[in-house]
Structures are given as C-alpha cells and as structure tokens.
Amino acid sequence: MPVVTVRAGSKAGPAQLDALVRKVTQKTSGLLEENDRVLVVYREGHASLYYEGEPPARAVTPRPV
C-alpha cells in the first residue's frame, strides 16, 4: 500500500497542528481524485496518508535512439 508523508513544518503548538491539517486536506483531496480510499494517520509533527492504488508515475524523459 503506497504511503505519502506530510510534515507540519517548524511552527509550534496549535499553529503547527493547523498547518498540518491544512496540508493533509490538500494532499488528501488530490489522492481521492485517483483512489477510492485514503487512510490518514496523524502523529506528532507529521501525518502518513495510506492509499489504495498505484504510486504517482515519475516523469520519464525519452532518450534519443
């Protein structure tokens, strides 16, 4: 199951939690556009977003032949 980690930043106290929740909400919205389910696990200073589906594709630059 792929996972994305979101960090709160360097703010302290309630401001850190607000920043984390805002970042998680933005990231979750994007993940839900392409996946059926997203599980968010909050921890101190960061959150892990587990989702079903494929990890985002990396940009591949074709090589000349």
N, C-alpha and C positions, 0 to 999 in steps of 0.2 A: 504494500500500500504506500503510495508516494506521500511525502510529507514536506510541508513548507514551514519554515520557522520565521516568526515575526518578532522583532525586538522593539522594546518601548523607547529606547534612546537614553539620554543622560539626565532627563528630568527626574525629580524626586517626589515621593508622596503621591497625592491624588492626581497631580498633573501627569505623572508617569502612567498611571492607570488609564486616564482619559486618552492619552496619546496611543497607548497600546490598543485600546478598544477601537479607536478610530482607524488605525492601520489594519487591524484584523477585519473590521467591517468592510473596508475597501477590498482587501485581498480575497475575502470570502465571496463577495459579490462576483468577482471575476471568475473564481473557481466554480461557482454554481452555474455559470453560463454554460460550462462544458461538462459538468459532472452532476450525477444525481444526488450525491450525499457528501457533506463535509463535516468532519468532527473537529471541534476546537477544544484544545486542552490548554488552559491558562496555567502559567507558573509565575513565579516572581520575576518580573522584568522581561518576560517573553511568553509567547504562545506558540503551540505547534498545531498546524492545520493538516489533518489527515484527510485524504480524499480518495475516492474510487476513480480509476481511470488511468490514463497514460500521463507520464510526466510531460511538461511542456516541451515541444520539439525545439532542438537547438537550430539556430540558423546555420546552414551549410552553404559554403561558397563553392560552386563547381570549379574544378581545376580544368585548365585547358588541356586538350589531348595532344 
